[in-house]
Amino acid sequence: MADLADVVATHDVKHHAYADDTQLYLWCHALEATTDAHRLEVCITDVQRWIEANRLNLNADKTELL
């Protein structure tokens, strides 16, 4: 999981992990919401790559964006 934290940190996104659940989050100003949403999207893409590289599965039924 330390490797995953490194992947997330490269995008300046925060994360919280507990057991097999991970939350990604960031704070943003309203004027920067579009840019920050894109940054989070790129981070999620890299996390998906990390998951696949480590032969894990992302449970799409438990994945949500708020």
Buried (B, 14 or more C-beta within 10 A) or exposed (E): EEEBEEBBEEBEBEBEEEEEEBEBEBEEEEEEEEEBEEBBEEBBEBBEEBBEEEEEEEEEEEEEEE
